[in-house]
Every structure is written in C-alpha cells, then in structure tokens.
Amino acid sequence: MDVPPSLVFTALAIAPLIACGGAPPGLARSPLPPEASPGDPKITEAAPPDPRPLDPDLHRPPRRKLLDIDWAQVALTDDAAAVAVWRRIAPTGADWDDKLQEVPAQAARPLALAVLHGGRFLCTPPATGDCARPAYDVDAPAETAGFDDPCLRRLLALWSLDQLEASDLPVIQDALLAIAQLPPPESQLVEAAIRAVPETDQDTRLGLLARAWRAGQRELVGGALGGFDESHLVAAVRDHHIDPALEILSAEGDRALYLAAVNDDALAPRARTAAIGDLIALAAASAGDDRLPADLAAALVTATRTKDCSVAAAAAHALAVHGDRRFVPRRPRTASTPLLMRAVCVLASYEALLGNDQPSLVPDYVPARGLERMTISYDPLSEDDADGDGDPHTSHTAELVPRAEAMLPEIEDLVRAMQHCTGAICVSDDREFRFVWQRSGGSALLARIEIADRPPCTPAAQRAPKP
C-alpha cells in the first residue's frame, strides 16, 4: 500500500522529539489547565508526600530499667532471703507491674512462695453497721502503697499464683486455705487460689471450697462445684453444708441425704424447704397416692419443731396436705412473748404457702372486735406534717379489720422480717413490724399490728422502740 508523502514527513518530524524526551503539545502527559500558562508562578512541581509517622505500638522506645539487681548474684535460698529481695525491688502501687516484668523466670518462683507464705491479703474488709454501704469491689492500692500494704500484696499474690506449678501445691496448701477464708468483696484472689488446685485433687479443692463457703463466698462456691464427682458432692452437703451441691444431686439418687437435709439446721432454709418439696414429689411419683413414706413423715414431724419458721411451716403444710393436720399453726395458750412471736413467725410462713382458695388462719389469733392495723408511710420528699406527729416525712393511717377478714399484711416482707426480731418488733430491709398482744389470763390475742416504712438508711439507734 502506498503511504502519502505527508504522513511520512510527519512521522520523521516527531521521532527525534520522542527520542529526546520531548513531546508535541498534543501528546503532553500533564496538560495545563486552560487558564494557566507555563510561566504562571502558581504552577509548581508537586512535592513528595511526608513519610508516615511510626506506629507507637510497633516502634516503642527501649523500656527504662527500674531494677538495679544483678540476678546472677542473688541467692534465693529461703523465704527470708526472698523477702530481702522484695525489699530491694520495692514495688509500689504505681510501678509494681512494670518492675515484675524485669524479674527473671528463675527468681519468680521463690519470690512468689515468699509472698504467699507471708499472707496479709485482706484489702477491703466487709462493711459493718446498720448504715454501712456494702463494698462490691476491692480497693486498688494507692500509688505510694508498698510491699506491706494488703491491697498491693493481694496483687502480688495474684502474680505469685501464676508463677507456680501443680507440683508446688504441697508447699502452698496452707497459704491457699488462708486465702480461701477471705470474705467478700474479695473474690478474684479466692477464685485464683481454688483454680491453683487441679480438678483431679477433689479432696483439696473441696477443703478450699468449704473454707470459702463459711467465709460467705456463696456465689463463687456454687459456681465451682461442677467438676466434682457424686461422693464429693454428697460430702459437700453432709459435712460442709454447702447447699448448692444439693441442687446438683437428686432426691431419687440420694434420698437419704435429702431426708437428712430436711433437719440440717446448718443448711440454708430455702435448700431445706426445696428438699421437702422434692421428697414429696418423689413420694407421689413412687406411691401414686397421698400416703407419705414413714421415714419422710417422721422427718417432717421433726421439722415442725425446727428453729427456722419457714422450714417448720413447710413441714406442717406438707403433712396437712397429706391428711395429718396435727401441726397446722394454732394460737398458743400462753402469754409468753417469745412463744407468741414464734407462733406468729410460723403462721406467717404458713400463710404464704396457702392457695387463694384456702382460708386464712389469722382470725383465730385475733380478738372478737377485730385487728387494729396502723400503717406509717415514709415520703422523703414530703414537707407537710399532715398528721401532726412532728415529722413531715411520715403519715399515719389506722383501720380496724373485722375478725373474719383479718390477714397478715405484706406477707412476703413479713416472713423476711420475722428472721430479725427483738421482742415484739421485727425488721426487714424495707419495713418494721410491731405486734401488740391483748393478754387475758394465761393467753393472749393479736390485737394490733403496726407497719412502718423504713427510711433508706436507719441506724439501730434511730430505730430503737419508743418507750
């Protein structure tokens, strides 16, 4: 094909420009905007971007050494020598973690043993007193706290437990038992002590849990029972009265243990009443009628005399449902205040068990004219002393309830209050109940009940009965 001479000439003219790095205007790689010209001072060559700053997490400066100790020259032969090194380390609440990162592995174990053997880990004691706020968290050590401060020592103990192996258990067992006795709000260190014992060593673990249970670590202990075999769960209930273990077992598989639990005063009342219910259900499923096995009936009869009112009422109610009404609560023929209050205590728990279609037993305790009931309500925002009692925050209402309609007020809270009685006054977290008896000859009737709301915090001195 013939190429026109004009095209050949154009190609030959462009070639030298391309070879020398130039380009004709129509082929420029970065054309200027139409309004700009090559000599415009605003048009400059783009500067290269600044390098990205270094990531501080990946490019940290070398850690400044906090310890001036030649570990090769340190002989940690016993606890005394280890404590002397701890004095040189001089941990504080502000730097203990950083300093311990400089401790070499060969020194960590003897230092850990010295801390655990030294004890003194109770940082935040339980709150005491009527108006004391319960502590839910352990205090952090002050920045200036030193090696002898309990709040710092508990942190050092947590570090120490991580430095040891299972083979160290014999030499720290006493220390673990002491830690297990720490009361709430401490829980982290107690849990770490329990976790330091292998699950296969169930005898040692159960010993720790028993100490922790007696110290009030109920929730922690209940959550640590899952790995135990049946024999150790039975021992937990029978020997240490750890009632959550009863829930893992069954009335069918451990019937003798359940029967014993009904009258075990060291078990929580709720666990004992639950055992009664499980045994009743098992008997109904086994016999198919309303008759109770002789050993269960005997245990229930004994339980009607137990100290705890809720257990006594549950036993009496179970017997009554199965035809034995000998132990249904009745007004005692006595003028003794302790016996009268015991009768009302059992009555309150029994009433809480009655169905809506079952008549109340209260009318038998009340005079013919009826039951006086006074309610003292508390309003922290009120400024009007409407009832003239001198306290604008309280208001009094009174009514006379006909005998046939008499019932115990605020029954669930009353049951709780009956566990904390002094004389004829029983107190719950929310209310104070005062009972007034009408004595006649050698007996008494319940003539009046006063129900008073308690302010958010009322010290015992302020709650003292009025003369």
PLY file of the C-alpha trace (Angstrom):
ply
format ascii 1.0
element vertex 467
property float x
property float y
property float z
element edge 466
property int vertex1
property int vertex2
end_header
0.00 0.00 0.00
1.32 3.48 -0.93
1.78 5.88 2.03
1.09 9.51 1.32
4.28 11.64 1.48
2.69 13.97 4.07
2.34 11.16 6.62
5.92 10.07 6.14
7.14 13.61 6.72
5.08 13.95 9.94
6.41 10.69 11.37
10.01 11.65 10.66
9.48 15.02 12.38
8.03 13.51 15.58
10.60 10.74 16.03
13.52 12.95 17.17
11.32 14.68 19.71
10.25 11.42 21.29
13.84 10.14 21.36
14.98 13.30 23.21
12.26 13.07 25.84
10.09 15.77 24.41
6.58 15.53 23.14
4.49 17.62 20.87
1.87 19.77 22.57
-0.91 17.41 21.60
0.85 14.47 23.39
1.81 16.23 26.68
1.24 13.90 29.66
0.21 16.67 32.11
-1.64 19.30 30.13
-2.01 22.66 31.84
-5.47 23.89 32.65
-6.81 26.26 30.01
-6.48 29.31 32.26
-2.82 28.63 33.20
0.35 29.34 31.32
3.79 27.74 31.63
5.23 30.78 33.37
2.42 31.02 35.95
4.03 31.09 39.46
1.06 29.10 40.84
2.10 26.10 38.80
4.86 24.26 40.66
6.04 20.71 40.73
4.19 18.58 43.38
6.31 17.91 46.47
6.71 14.25 47.55
4.42 13.29 50.49
5.87 13.29 54.02
6.73 9.82 55.35
4.02 8.29 57.60
4.71 8.61 61.35
5.88 5.46 63.09
3.27 3.33 64.84
3.93 3.80 68.59
2.72 0.25 69.30
5.31 -1.20 66.90
8.16 1.23 67.47
8.36 1.74 71.20
11.45 3.22 72.76
13.50 0.83 74.86
11.99 0.27 78.31
13.82 2.06 81.06
15.13 -0.44 83.60
13.59 0.01 87.03
15.59 -2.61 88.92
19.31 -2.41 89.62
19.77 -6.03 90.66
22.42 -8.45 89.46
20.25 -11.54 89.47
23.23 -13.83 88.92
24.49 -12.80 92.37
21.12 -13.28 94.13
20.71 -16.42 96.25
17.03 -17.08 96.98
17.56 -19.91 99.43
14.53 -19.36 101.67
11.61 -17.01 102.34
13.75 -14.62 104.38
16.18 -14.19 101.51
13.28 -13.72 99.09
11.70 -11.06 101.30
15.05 -9.23 101.37
14.99 -9.17 97.57
11.40 -7.93 97.63
12.64 -5.03 99.74
15.18 -4.24 97.04
12.51 -4.49 94.35
10.38 -2.14 96.47
7.14 -2.50 94.46
4.55 0.26 94.81
1.01 0.70 93.64
2.32 2.80 90.76
5.11 0.56 89.39
4.71 -3.00 90.69
3.64 -4.44 87.34
6.50 -2.84 85.41
9.05 -3.97 87.97
7.84 -7.56 88.00
8.34 -7.76 84.23
12.07 -7.44 84.90
12.15 -10.41 87.30
13.79 -13.40 85.55
11.97 -16.72 85.45
14.45 -18.46 87.78
13.76 -15.89 90.52
9.98 -15.72 90.14
9.14 -18.97 91.95
10.98 -18.33 95.27
9.72 -14.73 95.28
6.17 -15.99 94.73
6.44 -18.52 97.54
7.59 -15.82 99.96
4.59 -13.64 99.15
2.08 -16.47 99.56
3.63 -17.66 102.81
3.58 -14.10 104.16
-0.21 -13.71 103.84
-1.89 -10.41 104.82
-4.08 -10.08 101.73
-7.28 -8.65 103.26
-7.55 -5.36 101.38
-11.23 -4.37 101.73
-12.94 -5.76 104.86
-16.71 -6.38 104.81
-18.92 -3.43 105.64
-20.33 -3.42 109.17
-23.02 -1.39 110.87
-26.64 -0.69 110.05
-25.96 2.07 107.56
-22.68 0.85 106.13
-22.73 0.60 102.38
-21.72 -2.86 101.20
-18.50 -2.95 99.21
-18.78 -4.64 95.82
-15.21 -4.11 94.61
-11.80 -4.47 96.20
-9.92 -1.21 96.67
-6.98 -0.52 94.38
-3.68 0.13 96.15
-2.58 3.73 96.46
0.25 4.72 94.16
2.51 5.06 97.20
1.47 1.70 98.71
4.46 -0.51 99.47
5.24 -4.19 99.90
3.47 -4.42 103.27
0.21 -2.84 102.08
-2.57 -5.50 101.91
-4.10 -4.02 98.76
-0.76 -4.29 96.95
0.01 -7.68 98.49
-3.18 -9.18 97.04
-2.00 -8.12 93.56
1.39 -9.62 94.25
-0.38 -12.80 95.38
-2.28 -12.98 92.09
1.05 -12.65 90.26
2.60 -15.26 92.54
-0.07 -17.88 91.85
0.70 -17.57 88.13
4.39 -18.34 88.73
3.85 -21.75 90.34
3.23 -25.24 89.04
0.95 -28.00 90.30
3.98 -29.64 91.95
4.21 -26.65 94.30
0.81 -27.43 95.84
2.17 -29.15 99.00
4.23 -26.10 100.00
1.45 -23.55 99.38
-1.58 -25.53 100.60
-1.76 -23.69 103.93
-1.47 -20.37 102.10
-4.32 -21.37 99.79
-6.51 -22.31 102.75
-5.84 -18.92 104.31
-6.72 -17.14 101.07
-9.94 -19.15 100.76
-11.11 -17.65 104.06
-11.08 -14.09 102.72
-14.62 -12.67 102.82
-16.40 -10.69 100.09
-15.91 -8.33 98.37
-12.69 -10.25 97.67
-13.41 -12.95 95.12
-10.71 -12.75 92.43
-7.91 -13.93 94.71
-10.09 -16.64 96.29
-11.05 -17.94 92.86
-7.39 -17.93 91.78
-6.46 -19.97 94.88
-9.13 -22.56 94.10
-8.06 -22.68 90.45
-4.48 -23.36 91.55
-5.57 -26.82 92.69
-6.00 -29.37 89.88
-9.59 -30.56 89.39
-8.37 -34.11 89.88
-7.42 -33.29 93.51
-11.02 -33.12 94.66
-10.25 -33.53 98.37
-8.07 -30.40 98.45
-10.47 -28.41 96.27
-13.42 -29.32 98.49
-11.42 -28.23 101.56
-10.85 -24.83 99.96
-14.49 -24.50 98.95
-15.61 -25.35 102.48
-13.45 -22.52 103.86
-14.73 -20.13 101.22
-18.35 -21.11 101.90
-18.01 -20.36 105.59
-16.43 -17.00 104.69
-19.53 -16.02 102.75
-18.34 -16.77 99.20
-21.68 -18.38 98.32
-21.89 -17.48 94.64
-18.25 -18.32 93.95
-18.50 -21.72 95.64
-21.76 -22.57 93.92
-20.15 -21.97 90.54
-17.13 -24.17 91.36
-19.00 -27.41 92.10
-19.44 -28.62 88.54
-16.29 -30.75 88.38
-16.94 -32.85 91.50
-18.00 -36.47 91.46
-21.06 -37.65 93.37
-19.23 -38.74 96.51
-17.63 -35.32 96.93
-20.95 -33.56 96.28
-22.52 -35.68 99.00
-19.66 -34.74 101.33
-20.13 -31.07 100.43
-23.73 -31.23 101.67
-23.33 -33.65 104.58
-20.01 -32.45 106.03
-19.77 -28.82 104.93
-23.43 -27.84 104.47
-22.83 -26.40 101.01
-26.43 -26.35 99.86
-25.87 -25.65 96.11
-24.41 -29.16 95.92
-27.84 -30.50 96.89
-29.29 -28.98 93.72
-26.83 -30.94 91.57
-27.83 -34.20 93.25
-31.35 -35.64 93.17
-33.88 -36.85 95.72
-34.20 -40.08 93.79
-30.50 -40.89 93.67
-29.59 -39.53 97.11
-32.79 -39.90 99.11
-31.05 -40.48 102.46
-29.08 -37.27 102.03
-32.26 -35.35 101.22
-34.03 -36.74 104.28
-31.11 -35.64 106.46
-31.12 -32.21 104.80
-34.68 -31.53 105.95
-33.47 -31.28 109.54
-29.95 -29.95 108.97
-30.04 -26.57 110.69
-26.71 -25.61 109.09
-28.22 -25.67 105.61
-30.00 -22.62 104.24
-33.77 -22.71 104.91
-34.53 -22.42 101.20
-32.48 -25.56 100.49
-34.31 -27.44 103.23
-37.77 -26.45 102.01
-36.71 -27.37 98.46
-35.64 -30.80 99.76
-39.10 -31.22 101.32
-40.75 -30.41 98.01
-38.50 -32.81 96.07
-39.12 -35.63 98.53
-42.90 -35.06 98.40
-42.82 -35.12 94.59
-40.72 -38.32 94.61
-43.13 -39.97 97.03
-46.13 -39.04 94.89
-44.46 -40.42 91.76
-43.49 -43.65 93.52
-46.61 -44.45 95.57
-49.28 -42.98 93.33
-51.42 -41.95 96.33
-51.40 -39.38 99.16
-49.63 -41.57 101.70
-46.19 -40.47 102.81
-43.39 -42.97 103.42
-42.88 -43.49 107.14
-39.33 -42.12 107.17
-40.39 -38.96 105.30
-43.37 -38.41 107.61
-41.08 -38.79 110.63
-38.61 -36.29 109.20
-41.42 -33.80 108.59
-42.79 -34.17 112.11
-39.32 -33.43 113.48
-39.01 -30.45 111.15
-42.19 -28.85 112.55
-40.17 -28.15 115.69
-37.08 -26.82 113.93
-35.82 -23.33 114.75
-36.42 -21.84 111.32
-40.06 -20.83 110.89
-40.17 -21.28 107.12
-38.96 -24.89 107.37
-41.37 -25.64 110.21
-44.26 -24.18 108.21
-43.29 -26.09 105.05
-43.19 -29.36 107.01
-46.54 -28.66 108.69
-48.12 -27.72 105.36
-46.83 -30.89 103.68
-48.24 -33.03 106.48
-51.59 -31.22 106.35
-51.89 -31.70 102.59
-51.39 -35.42 103.16
-54.04 -35.67 105.87
-52.09 -35.02 109.08
-53.34 -31.67 110.44
-51.86 -32.03 113.94
-49.16 -29.45 113.17
-51.22 -26.76 111.46
-50.39 -23.45 113.25
-52.74 -22.61 116.11
-52.79 -19.76 118.59
-50.73 -20.81 121.60
-52.38 -20.75 125.01
-49.64 -18.69 126.60
-48.81 -15.09 127.47
-45.07 -15.53 126.87
-43.89 -13.04 124.26
-41.20 -15.38 122.81
-43.73 -18.18 122.34
-46.30 -15.80 120.85
-43.75 -14.43 118.40
-42.67 -17.94 117.46
-46.31 -18.79 116.73
-46.75 -15.72 114.51
-43.46 -16.46 112.77
-44.61 -19.96 111.78
-48.06 -18.60 110.95
-46.62 -16.01 108.54
-44.65 -18.63 106.60
-47.62 -20.99 106.60
-49.96 -18.28 105.27
-47.53 -17.64 102.42
-47.99 -21.28 101.34
-51.79 -21.20 101.22
-53.58 -21.06 97.89
-56.11 -18.39 97.02
-58.97 -20.80 97.75
-57.67 -21.74 101.21
-58.96 -19.80 104.24
-56.56 -17.77 106.37
-55.71 -18.98 109.87
-55.24 -15.43 111.19
-58.82 -14.90 112.53
-58.17 -17.48 115.25
-55.38 -15.24 116.59
-57.48 -12.04 116.66
-59.93 -10.66 119.29
-63.63 -10.61 118.51
-63.60 -6.86 117.87
-61.10 -7.31 115.04
-57.46 -6.50 114.27
-56.16 -2.95 114.51
-53.75 -2.17 111.73
-51.69 1.00 111.63
-49.57 1.92 108.63
-46.81 4.51 108.84
-45.73 5.54 105.36
-42.49 7.38 104.70
-42.08 10.01 101.97
-38.59 11.56 101.83
-39.89 14.47 99.69
-42.87 15.44 101.81
-42.76 18.78 103.64
-46.29 18.73 105.09
-46.86 17.31 108.58
-50.48 16.41 107.86
-50.90 14.01 110.79
-49.23 16.30 113.34
-46.69 13.78 114.56
-43.83 16.26 114.23
-42.32 14.51 111.22
-43.31 15.84 107.77
-41.96 12.70 106.09
-44.36 10.28 107.78
-48.10 9.80 107.53
-50.25 7.56 109.73
-53.35 5.63 108.75
-55.32 3.30 111.01
-58.15 0.86 110.43
-59.98 -1.84 112.31
-60.17 -5.02 110.24
-63.12 -7.30 111.09
-62.01 -10.56 112.63
-63.32 -12.68 109.77
-61.33 -10.63 107.26
-58.10 -10.39 109.22
-54.91 -11.22 107.34
-51.24 -10.65 107.91
-50.03 -7.61 105.92
-47.15 -7.55 103.41
-46.79 -11.28 103.89
-43.57 -11.86 101.90
-41.75 -8.99 103.57
-43.16 -10.02 106.94
-41.69 -13.50 106.50
-38.28 -11.91 105.92
-38.72 -9.58 108.89
-39.59 -12.47 111.22
-35.99 -13.63 110.87
-34.85 -10.45 112.65
-36.97 -9.91 115.73
-36.26 -8.25 119.05
-39.10 -8.73 121.48
-42.31 -7.96 119.58
-40.59 -5.89 116.84
-39.36 -7.47 113.60
-37.40 -5.63 110.93
-36.79 -6.21 107.22
-34.79 -4.02 104.88
-37.93 -2.07 103.97
-40.26 -2.19 106.95
-40.60 -2.50 110.69
-43.41 -4.65 112.10
-44.61 -4.18 115.67
-47.03 -6.64 117.31
-49.28 -5.70 120.21
-50.88 -8.51 122.19
-54.03 -8.39 124.28
-53.41 -10.57 127.28
-56.22 -12.22 129.18
-55.45 -14.67 131.93
-52.78 -17.06 130.72
-53.30 -16.48 126.99
-53.07 -13.61 124.50
-54.62 -12.44 121.25
-53.07 -10.40 118.46
-54.80 -7.05 118.91
-52.70 -4.70 116.76
-50.07 -4.67 114.04
-48.05 -1.58 113.15
-46.28 -1.48 109.79
-43.76 1.33 109.38
-41.75 2.07 106.26
-38.07 2.39 106.99
-36.13 5.35 105.59
-33.40 4.40 103.11
-30.90 4.11 105.94
-31.94 3.97 109.56
-29.23 3.25 112.16
-30.18 0.99 115.03
-30.06 3.90 117.47
-32.77 5.67 115.47
-34.87 2.52 115.18
-35.00 1.87 118.91
-38.54 1.28 120.13
-40.18 4.26 121.73
-40.65 3.91 125.49
0 1
1 2
2 3
3 4
4 5
5 6
6 7
7 8
8 9
9 10
10 11
11 12
12 13
13 14
14 15
15 16
16 17
17 18
18 19
19 20
20 21
21 22
22 23
23 24
24 25
25 26
26 27
27 28
28 29
29 30
30 31
31 32
32 33
33 34
34 35
35 36
36 37
37 38
38 39
39 40
40 41
41 42
42 43
43 44
44 45
45 46
46 47
47 48
48 49
49 50
50 51
51 52
52 53
53 54
54 55
55 56
56 57
57 58
58 59
59 60
60 61
61 62
62 63
63 64
64 65
65 66
66 67
67 68
68 69
69 70
70 71
71 72
72 73
73 74
74 75
75 76
76 77
77 78
78 79
79 80
80 81
81 82
82 83
83 84
84 85
85 86
86 87
87 88
88 89
89 90
90 91
91 92
92 93
93 94
94 95
95 96
96 97
97 98
98 99
99 100
100 101
101 102
102 103
103 104
104 105
105 106
106 107
107 108
108 109
109 110
110 111
111 112
112 113
113 114
114 115
115 116
116 117
117 118
118 119
119 120
120 121
121 122
122 123
123 124
124 125
125 126
126 127
127 128
128 129
129 130
130 131
131 132
132 133
133 134
134 135
135 136
136 137
137 138
138 139
139 140
140 141
141 142
142 143
143 144
144 145
145 146
146 147
147 148
148 149
149 150
150 151
151 152
152 153
153 154
154 155
155 156
156 157
157 158
158 159
159 160
160 161
161 162
162 163
163 164
164 165
165 166
166 167
167 168
168 169
169 170
170 171
171 172
172 173
173 174
174 175
175 176
176 177
177 178
178 179
179 180
180 181
181 182
182 183
183 184
184 185
185 186
186 187
187 188
188 189
189 190
190 191
191 192
192 193
193 194
194 195
195 196
196 197
197 198
198 199
199 200
200 201
201 202
202 203
203 204
204 205
205 206
206 207
207 208
208 209
209 210
210 211
211 212
212 213
213 214
214 215
215 216
216 217
217 218
218 219
219 220
220 221
221 222
222 223
223 224
224 225
225 226
226 227
227 228
228 229
229 230
230 231
231 232
232 233
233 234
234 235
235 236
236 237
237 238
238 239
239 240
240 241
241 242
242 243
243 244
244 245
245 246
246 247
247 248
248 249
249 250
250 251
251 252
252 253
253 254
254 255
255 256
256 257
257 258
258 259
259 260
260 261
261 262
262 263
263 264
264 265
265 266
266 267
267 268
268 269
269 270
270 271
271 272
272 273
273 274
274 275
275 276
276 277
277 278
278 279
279 280
280 281
281 282
282 283
283 284
284 285
285 286
286 287
287 288
288 289
289 290
290 291
291 292
292 293
293 294
294 295
295 296
296 297
297 298
298 299
299 300
300 301
301 302
302 303
303 304
304 305
305 306
306 307
307 308
308 309
309 310
310 311
311 312
312 313
313 314
314 315
315 316
316 317
317 318
318 319
319 320
320 321
321 322
322 323
323 324
324 325
325 326
326 327
327 328
328 329
329 330
330 331
331 332
332 333
333 334
334 335
335 336
336 337
337 338
338 339
339 340
340 341
341 342
342 343
343 344
344 345
345 346
346 347
347 348
348 349
349 350
350 351
351 352
352 353
353 354
354 355
355 356
356 357
357 358
358 359
359 360
360 361
361 362
362 363
363 364
364 365
365 366
366 367
367 368
368 369
369 370
370 371
371 372
372 373
373 374
374 375
375 376
376 377
377 378
378 379
379 380
380 381
381 382
382 383
383 384
384 385
385 386
386 387
387 388
388 389
389 390
390 391
391 392
392 393
393 394
394 395
395 396
396 397
397 398
398 399
399 400
400 401
401 402
402 403
403 404
404 405
405 406
406 407
407 408
408 409
409 410
410 411
411 412
412 413
413 414
414 415
415 416
416 417
417 418
418 419
419 420
420 421
421 422
422 423
423 424
424 425
425 426
426 427
427 428
428 429
429 430
430 431
431 432
432 433
433 434
434 435
435 436
436 437
437 438
438 439
439 440
440 441
441 442
442 443
443 444
444 445
445 446
446 447
447 448
448 449
449 450
450 451
451 452
452 453
453 454
454 455
455 456
456 457
457 458
458 459
459 460
460 461
461 462
462 463
463 464
464 465
465 466
